[in-house]
Amino acid sequence: MNNSKISTLSKGVLLLVMVLLVSSIFVPMWRIELSAPQYPEGLVLKLHANKIAGDVDIINGLNHYIGMKTLHKEDFVEFTVLPYIFIFFALFALATTIIAKKKALYVLFISLVLFGVLAAVDFYRWNYEYGHNLDPNAAIQVPGMSYQPPLIGYKQLLNFGAYSIPDIGGWLLIASGFLLFIIVIKESNLLQKFKKPKTATVLLFFLSLSFLSCSNNTKAVPIKLNVDNCDFCKMSIADGKYGAEVLTQKGRTYKFDDIMCMTNYCKENSNTKISSYYVHDFSQDNVLIPASTAHFISGSTIQSPMRGGIIAFSSEKKAKEFGIKFNAKLITWDAILKK
């Protein structure tokens, strides 16, 4: 058997990679979602391999007011060359399937990875230039403010929340790279090395670190008293005993001066996917605790900022003590959400 040849299974995967690469040309590669109070349904910018789509006209109008250049396909050479690059990689995958050489597979994988890195650098450069090169005569000017969207993830830009993520085409490209990575490992027999105990231990260690770093994304974001405003009533958050906040699945944080402001906001924005709820521990100063494990009391004598009348504690003992003091009753988190 010729060890320089790839297996039939790898050939099948390469054909799938070819199909994914060609398909990515016909669907959006990337999307930037914008949310703001004046646009409750949000705005979206969709970047295809060969064009810009989505709410382009509205976003261009907003860009004009803050001094950003308007977006036009003709201003980007990338929209001309990207379809040809994807076709090249698809043909490269087909050629690798036909010649069935491992070296060709390795070159294809390395080339696609390098392309991904260069594309990310180019996208960052594009975002930076559009966010920093502002018209000095713009109608709206904020000293020191830039409007660079995030490369990936969430970023607050004035009253707009910007969320940048791969779209269908981007996920197809990622899937192509992942499939190539799998067959590269298979054909190079790298999996044999992971059978050694020490190597497995090191791999498990790094996977654990990755898991922990991902878990940290749901940590509460400290509320800055007298600086942050309530996202529901728009009042300044001045007291660190009554407030709350939510973290969305997209990574955005909404802060509130009253627990009931938080629940009312969530009711009015039911389409927002919440990953975590946090509330202030009344017995401490500006300390947020998970709402799911907190103990609550409710009563008319509790003078919270917006008269929600609900406070939270990290311990049931404290909740009962203050319940007697305020002549308030214990209430569950589920019951609060239903109010």
N, C-alpha and C positions, 0 to 999 in steps of 0.2 A: 504493500500500500504506500502511495506517495504522500509523505507527511507535509508536503508543501501545498497540497490541495485542500480546499474546504469541503465540508460535508454537505450532503443533500439537504439536510435541515437548515443549515446556514444559507444555502442558496435560496430556499423558500423564504427565509426571513429577509434576505436582500431584496427579493422581488416585492415583498410587503413594504420595505423601506422606500423603494422606488415609487410605489403607489402613494404612500403618505407624502413624499416630497412633491410629487406632481399635484396632489390634491390641495396642498397648502397654498398654492397659487390662487385658488378660486374662492378662498374664504379669508376673513380678517385674520391678520397675524397678531395684532396687539390692540389693546383697548385702553383708553384713559377715561375713567368715569369721573364726572364732576357733580358734586351735590352742594346745594345751598338753599337757604330758606325760600328764596324767590323762585327756585326751580325744584319744587317738591318731587317731581318725577325724575329729576336729574338730567344731566347732559352726558353724551358719550361721543368720544372721538375714536373711530375705528381705522386702524392702519392696515391696509392690504399690502400685498407685495407690489402692487402696481398703481395704487390710488389711495386717497384719503376719503373716508365716508363718515356717516353719522351726522351729528348736529354741527356741521362745519360752519355754516353761515352764522348761527347764533354765537358760537365760540369766537369766530373772527370779529364779530361785533363787540364782544366783551374785550377781546385782545386790543382792539383799536383804542378803547377808553383808557387802558392802563399802559399803553405804549408798546405792546408786543407786536411783532410782525404778524400779519395775517397768513394763514396757511393755504398754500396752493401747490398742487401736484407738480407744476412746472418748475418750482424752486428746488426740487429734490431730485438729484440724479439717481438716487437709490431706487425710486419707483420705476426707472427705466431698466436698470441692470438686474434687480432682484429676481424677476421671473426667469431670466436667462441663467442666473446662478443656480436656482432650484432645478431647472431643467438639466443643467450640467451635472449636478450631484445625482439626479435620478438616472441619467445615462451612465454615470460612473458606476452606480450600483448595479445597473443592468450588465455593464461590461465585466464587472467583477464576478457576477453570477456566471457569465459565459466562460471566462477564462479560469475561474475557480481557483485563483491563487491567493494564498494567505497574505502575501506582501501587499497585494492590491487592496485587500480588505483593511489592512492596517493603515495604508495610505489614505483610503477613503475615510476611515474613522477619524484620524488625526486632522485631515483637511476640514471635515465637518465641524470638529471641535474648534479649530482655529477660526473658521468662519463665524461660529457662534460668538466667540470672544470679540472678534473685530466688529461684529454687528452690535454687540452690547456697548462697546466703546463709542461707536459711531452714533448710536441712539442717545447715549449720555451727552456727547458733544452737541448733538442737535437740541436736546432739552436745555443744555446750559446756555447755548447761544440765544435761543428764543426766550429764555427766562431772564437773562442778564442784559442783553443788548436792547435797551428800551428807548423809545422816542422821548427826548427831553421835553418836548412840547405836548406830552400826553395830557388829556383832561384830568385824569386821576393820577397823582403822584404821591408815593409814600416813601420818604427819605430812608435809604438803606434797604428797601424792600426789593427782593427779586422774586420771580414767578416761575422758577424752574420746577417742572413736574418731577415726581420721583421716578427713578429708573424702574423700580418695581416696589409695590407696596403703597402705603398711605402717606400723605403729607397735607398739612393744612396751609392754604394759601389765602390770606385774608379771611373772608367769610365762606370761601369755597373749600371743600374737602376733595382732594384729588387722589384717585386710586388707580394705579397702573398695574395691569396684569396681562399675561398672554391671553389671546383669544383662540379660537378653534385652530387656525393655522399655526399659531405659536406652539400649541400643545402637540400638533401633528409633527412639527419639527423636533420638539423635545422627545417625543416618542420615537422618532427615527434615530436620534442620537442614542437613546437608551437601548433600543434593539441592537444597534451596531455594537454598543458596549458589551452587551450580553454575548453576542457571537464572537467578539474579539476575545473575551475571557474564555469562552468554550474552545475556540480554535487554538489558543495559545496555552491551554491547559493550566491557566493560573489558579483554577479552583483546587488543584492538587496541593498547592502551597498552604491553603487554609485548613488542611487536615492536621497540621502541626498544632499542638496545644498552645504554644506560646503565641503563635500568629492569631489563633482564634480568640485568645484572651485580649490581645491588643485590639482586635477588631471590635469585640464586645465593648471594650472600654470607650472607644471612639463613638460607637453607636449610642452608648449611654449618654455621652456628652452631648451628642446631637439631640437626643430626646429631651434632655434637661434644658438645652437652649431653646428648643421649640416650646417647652412648657412655660418658659419665662415670658412668652409673648402675651400670656393672659394675666400678668401681674397688674395690680392697680396702679394707676398713674396718680401721683400725689396732687391734691388740689391746692392751688396757690391762693390762699385767702386774700381777699381784697384786690385780687388781680384777675382771677377767672370769673366768668359770668355764667349764670345758670342758662343752659341751653333750652329751657322751657319758658321761664318767666322773664329771662334776660336781666334779672337783678344780679348785682355783685354778690359773690359768695363770701360772706364775712365771718361766719361762725363755723368752727370745725367740729360741731357736735351733731348737726342735723342733716348734713349734706349726703350726697350719693353720686354714683357715676356708673355708666355702662360702657363695656367694651364690645364693639361689634366684631363679627367674623372677618370683616375687611381690615380690622386694625384701628378703627377710629374710636376715639374716646369722647363721650358726652358727659358733661358735669352738671350737677344740680345743687341748689341750695336747700332743698327739702326733699324728703323721700317721696312724697306725693307728687312733686314736680317730675321726678323720674318716672313714676308709674303712668302719669298722665301723658308724658312725652311718648312713652312706649306704646300707649294705646292709639295716639294720633299718628304714630309712624310704625304701624304694625308690620309693614313690609321689611323693616330693618331687622336683620338677623343678629340677635344678641348672643355673644359668647359668654359674657360674665356680668354679674351685677355686684356692685359694692355699695356699702353704706358706712356712714361714720359711727364709730363706737362712742356713744354718749358719755361713757365714763372716762374717756381719754380725749386728748386734744388733737384733732385733725388726723385721726388714725382710721383708715379704711379697712373694713373686714368683709369677707364674702357674705352676701345677703343670704345665701343658701344655708349657712351655718349660724347665722345671727339669731338672737332672741329679741323679739319686738314687744313693745307695749304701746297701747293707743288710748288716748283720753283727751277730753276737751280742755283740760288744764295744762296740757303740754303746749307751750307757746313756740312752736317751730316757725321759721321765717315766713312761710306762706300759709300758716295755720293748718298744716296737714295733720298735726297732732299725733305723729308717730316718731318714736325714737328707737334706736337699736343698741344692743349690747353683745359683747362676745361671750358672756357667761349668763346662764339662766338665773343664777343667784342674784347677780346685780340687777337683772331685769325685774325680778320679783321685789327687790328692795325699793327700787325706784317706782315700781307699780304702786306700792303702798304709799309712797311719798306724794305721787301725783294723782292718787285715786284712779289709776289707769288699769286696763285689763291687758293680759297677754294676748297677742295675736300672731298668727303664723304668717310666714312669707307668702304662701299660696293665697291666703285670704287677702293680703295686701294687694297682690297682683290682680285680684278680681274686683277690687274696690272701684 
